[in-house]
Amino acid sequence: MKNIKKIKIKLNGKDKQIAENYKIDKLIDDLKIPIKKVAIELNQEILDKKKLHKIKLKKNDIIEIVHFIGGG
């Protein structure tokens, strides 16, 4: 069995262990987050949702996922 190397990231202020070479779109999918209702920030930069499948997470990356809430 292959040993999968883990890295640590920060997701919404909490430490999280993920596999090396994990991509943001997989993270969003695994967390079951509705992509149309969130903004995703990586290291204080808002990401283009069309490019999520290209972005690999690196050790100590900081991800903030902000949900849009309707109201009035």
N, C-alpha and C positions, 0 to 999 in steps of 0.2 A: 504494500500500500504506500502510495506517495505521500510524503510529509508536506503539508501545505503551510507555507510560511505566512504568518499573521503580522499585520501592522496595526498600529493604534491611530485612530482618528478621533476627532471631537465632533459629535453630532448633537446639535442643539444644546451645547453646554455639557454634555455627558461623554465620558470616554467610551469608545466602542472598538472592539477588535473585529477586524475584517481580514479576508484573504488578500494577499498581495495581488496586484493587477485587477482588483475589483473596479468596476466602472460605475459611474454615478447612476446611469439608467437602471442597472441591476439593483443598486441600493434602494432606489425609489420603488422599484417593482417589489423587492423583498419586503419592504416596509408597508406595502399596500397603500401607498399614498396616491390620491387622485392627482395626476400631473397637471391637469387643467386648473386646479384650485390652489396651487402653491407657487411661491417664488423660491428659487434655490440659489443660495449664495455659497461660493467656495472661496475661502480666504479673503473675505470682504469684497468679492466681485460677483455681481449677479450673472448667472449663466444663461446662455441661449438654450432653450429647451430642445431645439433641433440638433444641438451638438452634444447632448448628454451621452450618447452611445460612444463618443470618441474620447471622453475624459476619464483617464485612469486616476484613481485616488492614490495619494502618496502618504507616507508616514507623516503624522502630525498635521495633516490637512484639517481645516476647520470648516464644517458644513453647517449652515443654518437653513432650515426649511420652514418657511413662513406660510401659514394657511391664510387665504383670503376669507374674510368673514363679511357677509352682506348685512346690511342694517340701514337704519335711517333715523 
